[in-house]
Amino acid sequence: MRQWCRDWMFGVWIVLPGTLLVGCHRPLPTSSQHLAASTLAKEPLILHCDFALPERQRLVEQLVQQRSILHEKLGLTSTGEPVHIYLFANDRAYYDFLARQFPDFPPRRALFVETDSRLSVFAQWGNHVVEDLRHEVTHGFLHSAVPRLPLWLDEGLAEYFEVGSEQHGMHRSHGILLHQQLQTTTWHPDLVRLEALESAGTMTQQDYAESWAWVHFLLETSEPRRQLLAGYLADLQEPNITEPLSGRLAKQLTRADLALIEHLEALQEVGHEK
């Protein structure tokens, strides 16, 4: 079993090779009977709730629209595979469920799970449900289209899209953190190092922030850079081994690390002006 977790924040996602968890774990929910109060299907999402959810729910509409925005920006083609979202009205029901289904995994506010047959998101309906679902559903949309997505890019894209389309991917807390690191520590952006990461359990807050920064730099600074990322994602959908993104970027920019630093400094200047 492979698994990844965001230890420093709310989210976590794990990938399982079959429809059952390891050992004596129970199978994942396969129908709305586990959350029978309300079921709502809005392609490509299927929501299962333990409370009554209005049919016209603004958040659901935003999540559905997010797939179109994500696919357009990244040049992805939809597979039509649905993402199941399991929502719990209160903390106790949610964490009781996690304890039964994932007893060996640390509790988190939101969870993305991929098996051979289903993409699922589990979350509690709380104060952070908007960013939680944006982040975890992004994982679902990405995994349905790109089967071999590197860990850093998976998380960087989820961080980019969790803030909402009106923010153009600007995750201000990440920008502030990295700017502070540049001013007070020896940290320096290193995409090759990020590409070597294999477990989200070893990723730090700084790793998530840097992953976001590279994604924001590629998507928001120039069309050739956006196309570079889109082309890389397209190649990842093929079975052959592809050149890492760092190598491709090096052909376009001699010192991509310095360009990223300039981008971070520019973002801080814009933030101070607002």
C-alpha positions as a Markdown table, in Angstrom:
| # | Residue | x | y | z |
|---|---|---|---|---|
| 1 | Met | 0.0 | 0.0 | 0.0 |
| 2 | Arg | 1.2 | 3.5 | -0.9 |
| 3 | Gln | 0.1 | 6.4 | 1.2 |
| 4 | Trp | 0.8 | 10.1 | 1.4 |
| 5 | Cys | -0.3 | 12.6 | 4.1 |
| 6 | Arg | -0.2 | 16.3 | 4.7 |
| 7 | Asp | 0.9 | 16.1 | 8.3 |
| 8 | Trp | 1.2 | 19.9 | 8.8 |
| 9 | Met | -2.3 | 20.8 | 7.7 |
| 10 | Phe | -5.8 | 19.4 | 7.3 |
| 11 | Gly | -5.6 | 17.3 | 4.2 |
| 12 | Val | -4.3 | 13.8 | 3.4 |
| 13 | Trp | -4.6 | 11.5 | 0.5 |
| 14 | Ile | -3.8 | 7.9 | 0.2 |
| 15 | Val | -3.7 | 5.5 | -2.7 |
| 16 | Leu | -4.7 | 1.9 | -2.3 |
| 17 | Pro | -4.0 | -0.9 | -4.9 |
| 18 | Gly | -7.4 | -2.5 | -4.5 |
| 19 | Thr | -10.9 | -2.0 | -3.3 |
| 20 | Leu | -10.1 | -3.1 | 0.2 |
| 21 | Leu | -7.8 | -1.6 | 2.7 |
| 22 | Val | -4.9 | -3.8 | 4.0 |
| 23 | Gly | -5.5 | -6.6 | 6.6 |
| 24 | Cys | -8.7 | -6.5 | 8.5 |
| 25 | His | -9.8 | -3.0 | 7.4 |
| 26 | Arg | -13.3 | -2.7 | 6.1 |
| 27 | Pro | -14.1 | -2.0 | 2.4 |
| 28 | Leu | -14.7 | 1.6 | 1.4 |
| 29 | Pro | -18.3 | 2.8 | 1.1 |
| 30 | Thr | -19.8 | 1.7 | -2.2 |
| 31 | Ser | -23.2 | 3.4 | -2.0 |
| 32 | Ser | -25.1 | 6.2 | -0.3 |
| 33 | Gln | -26.4 | 3.7 | 2.3 |
| 34 | His | -23.5 | 4.7 | 4.5 |
| 35 | Leu | -24.7 | 8.3 | 4.5 |
| 36 | Ala | -28.4 | 7.8 | 3.7 |
| 37 | Ala | -29.8 | 11.2 | 4.5 |
| 38 | Ser | -29.0 | 12.8 | 1.2 |
| 39 | Thr | -27.4 | 11.9 | -2.1 |
| 40 | Leu | -26.8 | 14.5 | -4.8 |
| 41 | Ala | -25.3 | 13.8 | -8.3 |
| 42 | Lys | -23.8 | 16.7 | -10.2 |
| 43 | Glu | -21.5 | 15.4 | -12.9 |
| 44 | Pro | -18.6 | 14.7 | -12.3 |
| 45 | Leu | -19.4 | 14.7 | -8.5 |
| 46 | Ile | -21.6 | 12.3 | -6.5 |
| 47 | Leu | -22.2 | 13.6 | -2.9 |
| 48 | His | -23.2 | 11.3 | -0.1 |
| 49 | Cys | -24.2 | 13.2 | 3.1 |
| 50 | Asp | -25.5 | 12.3 | 6.5 |
| 51 | Phe | -27.5 | 15.5 | 6.5 |
| 52 | Ala | -30.0 | 17.1 | 4.1 |
| 53 | Leu | -28.1 | 19.0 | 1.5 |
| 54 | Pro | -30.0 | 21.5 | -0.7 |
| 55 | Glu | -30.1 | 20.5 | -4.3 |
| 56 | Arg | -28.8 | 23.9 | -5.4 |
| 57 | Gln | -25.7 | 24.2 | -3.3 |
| 58 | Arg | -23.3 | 27.0 | -4.3 |
| 59 | Leu | -20.2 | 25.1 | -3.1 |
| 60 | Val | -21.2 | 22.1 | -5.2 |
| 61 | Glu | -21.7 | 24.3 | -8.3 |
| 62 | Gln | -18.2 | 25.8 | -7.7 |
| 63 | Leu | -16.6 | 22.4 | -7.4 |
| 64 | Val | -18.2 | 21.2 | -10.6 |
| 65 | Gln | -17.0 | 24.4 | -12.4 |
| 66 | Gln | -13.6 | 23.8 | -10.9 |
| 67 | Arg | -13.0 | 20.8 | -13.1 |
| 68 | Ser | -13.7 | 22.8 | -16.2 |
| 69 | Ile | -11.3 | 25.5 | -15.0 |
| 70 | Leu | -8.7 | 23.0 | -14.1 |
| 71 | His | -8.9 | 21.1 | -17.4 |
| 72 | Glu | -8.8 | 24.3 | -19.5 |
| 73 | Lys | -5.8 | 25.7 | -17.6 |
| 74 | Leu | -3.9 | 22.5 | -17.7 |
| 75 | Gly | -5.0 | 21.2 | -21.1 |
| 76 | Leu | -6.5 | 18.0 | -19.7 |
| 77 | Thr | -9.2 | 15.8 | -21.2 |
| 78 | Ser | -12.0 | 14.6 | -19.1 |
| 79 | Thr | -12.3 | 10.8 | -18.6 |
| 80 | Gly | -15.8 | 11.1 | -17.2 |
| 81 | Glu | -14.8 | 9.2 | -14.0 |
| 82 | Pro | -16.8 | 10.5 | -11.1 |
| 83 | Val | -15.5 | 11.7 | -7.8 |
| 84 | His | -17.5 | 10.6 | -4.8 |
| 85 | Ile | -17.7 | 13.0 | -1.9 |
| 86 | Tyr | -18.7 | 11.8 | 1.6 |
| 87 | Leu | -19.8 | 14.6 | 3.9 |
| 88 | Phe | -20.4 | 14.4 | 7.6 |
| 89 | Ala | -22.4 | 17.1 | 9.5 |
| 90 | Asn | -20.4 | 16.9 | 12.7 |
| 91 | Asp | -16.9 | 16.1 | 13.9 |
| 92 | Arg | -17.8 | 13.0 | 16.0 |
| 93 | Ala | -19.6 | 11.2 | 13.1 |
| 94 | Tyr | -16.7 | 12.0 | 10.8 |
| 95 | Tyr | -13.9 | 10.9 | 13.1 |
| 96 | Asp | -15.8 | 7.8 | 14.2 |
| 97 | Phe | -16.0 | 6.9 | 10.6 |
| 98 | Leu | -12.3 | 7.5 | 10.0 |
| 99 | Ala | -11.5 | 5.4 | 13.1 |
| 100 | Arg | -13.5 | 2.5 | 11.7 |
| 101 | Gln | -12.4 | 2.7 | 8.0 |
| 102 | Phe | -8.8 | 3.9 | 8.5 |
| 103 | Pro | -7.8 | 2.9 | 12.1 |
| 104 | Asp | -4.1 | 3.0 | 11.4 |
| 105 | Phe | -4.2 | 6.5 | 9.9 |
| 106 | Pro | -3.9 | 9.8 | 11.8 |
| 107 | Pro | -7.2 | 11.7 | 11.8 |
| 108 | Arg | -7.4 | 14.6 | 9.3 |
| 109 | Arg | -10.1 | 17.2 | 8.5 |
| 110 | Ala | -10.4 | 15.9 | 4.9 |
| 111 | Leu | -9.2 | 12.8 | 3.1 |
| 112 | Phe | -8.7 | 11.8 | -0.5 |
| 113 | Val | -8.7 | 8.0 | -1.3 |
| 114 | Glu | -8.0 | 6.3 | -4.6 |
| 115 | Thr | -8.6 | 2.6 | -5.2 |
| 116 | Asp | -8.7 | 0.6 | -8.4 |
| 117 | Ser | -12.4 | 1.3 | -8.7 |
| 118 | Arg | -13.2 | 4.6 | -7.1 |
| 119 | Leu | -12.0 | 8.2 | -6.3 |
| 120 | Ser | -13.4 | 9.3 | -3.0 |
| 121 | Val | -13.2 | 12.4 | -0.8 |
| 122 | Phe | -14.2 | 12.3 | 2.9 |
| 123 | Ala | -14.7 | 15.6 | 4.8 |
| 124 | Gln | -16.6 | 17.2 | 7.7 |
| 125 | Trp | -19.0 | 20.1 | 7.1 |
| 126 | Gly | -17.2 | 22.7 | 9.1 |
| 127 | Asn | -15.6 | 26.2 | 8.9 |
| 128 | His | -12.9 | 25.0 | 6.5 |
| 129 | Val | -15.1 | 22.8 | 4.2 |
| 130 | Val | -14.7 | 25.1 | 1.2 |
| 131 | Glu | -10.9 | 24.9 | 1.0 |
| 132 | Asp | -10.9 | 21.3 | 2.2 |
| 133 | Leu | -13.1 | 20.2 | -0.7 |
| 134 | Arg | -11.4 | 22.4 | -3.3 |
| 135 | His | -8.1 | 20.8 | -2.4 |
| 136 | Glu | -9.2 | 17.2 | -2.1 |
| 137 | Val | -11.5 | 17.3 | -5.1 |
| 138 | Thr | -8.6 | 18.7 | -7.2 |
| 139 | His | -6.7 | 15.5 | -6.3 |
| 140 | Gly | -9.7 | 13.5 | -7.6 |
| 141 | Phe | -9.9 | 15.5 | -10.9 |
| 142 | Leu | -6.2 | 15.2 | -11.4 |
| 143 | His | -6.0 | 11.4 | -10.7 |
| 144 | Ser | -8.8 | 10.7 | -13.0 |
| 145 | Ala | -6.9 | 12.3 | -15.9 |
| 146 | Val | -3.2 | 11.8 | -15.1 |
| 147 | Pro | -2.3 | 8.4 | -13.6 |
| 148 | Arg | 1.4 | 9.1 | -13.0 |
| 149 | Leu | 1.4 | 12.5 | -11.4 |
| 150 | Pro | 4.5 | 13.3 | -9.3 |
| 151 | Leu | 3.8 | 13.9 | -5.7 |
| 152 | Trp | 5.1 | 17.5 | -5.6 |
| 153 | Leu | 3.0 | 18.5 | -8.6 |
| 154 | Asp | -0.1 | 16.8 | -7.3 |
| 155 | Glu | 0.1 | 18.8 | -4.1 |
| 156 | Gly | 1.3 | 22.0 | -5.7 |
| 157 | Leu | -1.7 | 22.0 | -8.1 |
| 158 | Ala | -4.1 | 21.2 | -5.2 |
| 159 | Glu | -2.7 | 24.1 | -3.2 |
| 160 | Tyr | -3.1 | 26.3 | -6.3 |
| 161 | Phe | -6.7 | 25.5 | -6.9 |
| 162 | Glu | -7.9 | 25.3 | -3.3 |
| 163 | Val | -8.0 | 29.1 | -3.0 |
| 164 | Gly | -10.7 | 29.6 | -5.6 |
| 165 | Ser | -10.5 | 30.7 | -9.3 |
| 166 | Glu | -11.0 | 34.4 | -8.4 |
| 167 | Gln | -7.6 | 34.4 | -6.6 |
| 168 | His | -5.8 | 33.1 | -9.7 |
| 169 | Gly | -4.0 | 30.5 | -7.5 |
| 170 | Met | -2.6 | 33.1 | -5.1 |
| 171 | His | -2.1 | 31.2 | -1.8 |
| 172 | Arg | -1.0 | 34.2 | 0.3 |
| 173 | Ser | 0.2 | 32.3 | 3.4 |
| 174 | His | 2.6 | 30.2 | 1.2 |
| 175 | Gly | 3.9 | 33.3 | -0.5 |
| 176 | Ile | 4.5 | 35.0 | 2.9 |
| 177 | Leu | 6.2 | 31.9 | 4.3 |
| 178 | Leu | 8.6 | 31.6 | 1.4 |
| 179 | His | 9.4 | 35.3 | 1.3 |
| 180 | Gln | 10.3 | 35.0 | 5.0 |
| 181 | Gln | 12.5 | 32.0 | 4.4 |
| 182 | Leu | 14.3 | 33.9 | 1.7 |
| 183 | Gln | 14.9 | 36.8 | 4.1 |
| 184 | Thr | 15.9 | 34.8 | 7.2 |
| 185 | Thr | 17.2 | 31.4 | 6.2 |
| 186 | Thr | 19.4 | 29.7 | 3.6 |
| 187 | Trp | 16.4 | 28.2 | 1.8 |
| 188 | His | 16.6 | 28.3 | -1.9 |
| 189 | Pro | 14.1 | 26.9 | -4.4 |
| 190 | Asp | 15.1 | 23.5 | -5.8 |
| 191 | Leu | 12.7 | 21.8 | -8.2 |
| 192 | Val | 15.0 | 18.7 | -8.6 |
| 193 | Arg | 14.8 | 18.1 | -4.8 |
| 194 | Leu | 11.0 | 18.3 | -4.9 |
| 195 | Glu | 10.9 | 15.9 | -7.7 |
| 196 | Ala | 12.7 | 13.3 | -5.6 |
| 197 | Leu | 10.0 | 13.4 | -2.9 |
| 198 | Glu | 8.0 | 10.1 | -2.8 |
| 199 | Ser | 6.0 | 10.4 | 0.5 |
| 200 | Ala | 3.7 | 13.2 | 1.6 |
| 201 | Gly | 4.4 | 12.0 | 5.1 |
| 202 | Thr | 7.9 | 13.5 | 4.8 |
| 203 | Met | 6.8 | 16.8 | 3.2 |
| 204 | Thr | 7.0 | 19.9 | 5.3 |
| 205 | Gln | 5.0 | 23.0 | 5.2 |
| 206 | Gln | 7.8 | 24.6 | 3.3 |
| 207 | Asp | 7.7 | 21.8 | 0.7 |
| 208 | Tyr | 4.0 | 22.4 | 0.1 |
| 209 | Ala | 4.6 | 26.1 | -0.2 |
| 210 | Glu | 7.5 | 25.6 | -2.7 |
| 211 | Ser | 5.4 | 23.1 | -4.7 |
| 212 | Trp | 2.6 | 25.7 | -4.9 |
| 213 | Ala | 5.2 | 28.4 | -5.9 |
| 214 | Trp | 6.5 | 26.5 | -8.9 |
| 215 | Val | 2.9 | 25.8 | -10.0 |
| 216 | His | 1.9 | 29.4 | -9.6 |
| 217 | Phe | 5.1 | 30.5 | -11.5 |
| 218 | Leu | 4.4 | 28.2 | -14.4 |
| 219 | Leu | 0.7 | 29.0 | -14.7 |
| 220 | Glu | 0.6 | 32.7 | -14.0 |
| 221 | Thr | 3.8 | 34.3 | -15.5 |
| 222 | Ser | 3.7 | 33.5 | -19.2 |
| 223 | Glu | 1.9 | 31.4 | -21.8 |
| 224 | Pro | 5.0 | 29.4 | -22.8 |
| 225 | Arg | 5.5 | 28.3 | -19.2 |
| 226 | Arg | 1.8 | 27.3 | -18.9 |
| 227 | Gln | 2.2 | 25.3 | -22.1 |
| 228 | Leu | 5.3 | 23.7 | -20.8 |
| 229 | Leu | 3.4 | 22.4 | -17.8 |
| 230 | Ala | 0.4 | 21.3 | -19.9 |
| 231 | Gly | 2.7 | 19.4 | -22.3 |
| 232 | Tyr | 4.4 | 17.7 | -19.3 |
| 233 | Leu | 1.0 | 16.6 | -18.0 |
| 234 | Ala | 0.0 | 15.4 | -21.4 |
| 235 | Asp | 3.1 | 13.2 | -21.6 |
| 236 | Leu | 2.4 | 11.8 | -18.1 |
| 237 | Gln | -0.8 | 10.3 | -19.5 |
| 238 | Glu | 1.3 | 8.1 | -21.7 |
| 239 | Pro | 3.0 | 4.9 | -20.4 |
| 240 | Asn | 6.5 | 5.8 | -21.5 |
| 241 | Ile | 9.0 | 7.4 | -19.2 |
| 242 | Thr | 9.1 | 11.2 | -19.6 |
| 243 | Glu | 11.8 | 13.8 | -18.9 |
| 244 | Pro | 11.3 | 15.5 | -15.5 |
| 245 | Leu | 9.7 | 18.9 | -15.5 |
| 246 | Ser | 12.9 | 20.4 | -14.1 |
| 247 | Gly | 14.9 | 19.3 | -17.2 |
| 248 | Arg | 12.3 | 20.8 | -19.6 |
| 249 | Leu | 12.2 | 24.1 | -17.7 |
| 250 | Ala | 16.0 | 24.3 | -17.7 |
| 251 | Lys | 15.8 | 24.4 | -21.6 |
| 252 | Gln | 13.5 | 27.3 | -21.4 |
| 253 | Leu | 15.2 | 29.2 | -18.5 |
| 254 | Thr | 18.9 | 29.1 | -17.6 |
| 255 | Arg | 18.2 | 29.8 | -13.9 |
| 256 | Ala | 14.6 | 28.9 | -13.1 |
| 257 | Asp | 15.4 | 29.1 | -9.4 |
| 258 | Leu | 16.3 | 32.8 | -9.7 |
| 259 | Ala | 13.2 | 33.5 | -11.8 |
| 260 | Leu | 11.1 | 31.9 | -9.1 |
| 261 | Ile | 12.6 | 34.1 | -6.4 |
| 262 | Glu | 11.9 | 37.1 | -8.5 |
| 263 | His | 8.3 | 35.9 | -8.9 |
| 264 | Leu | 7.9 | 35.5 | -5.2 |
| 265 | Glu | 9.3 | 39.0 | -4.5 |
| 266 | Ala | 7.0 | 40.5 | -7.1 |
| 267 | Leu | 4.0 | 38.7 | -5.4 |
| 268 | Gln | 4.9 | 40.3 | -2.1 |
| 269 | Glu | 5.2 | 43.7 | -3.6 |
| 270 | Val | 1.7 | 43.4 | -5.1 |
| 271 | Gly | 0.4 | 42.1 | -1.8 |
| 272 | His | 1.8 | 45.1 | 0.1 |
| 273 | Glu | 0.2 | 47.5 | -2.5 |
| 274 | Lys | -3.3 | 46.1 | -1.8 |
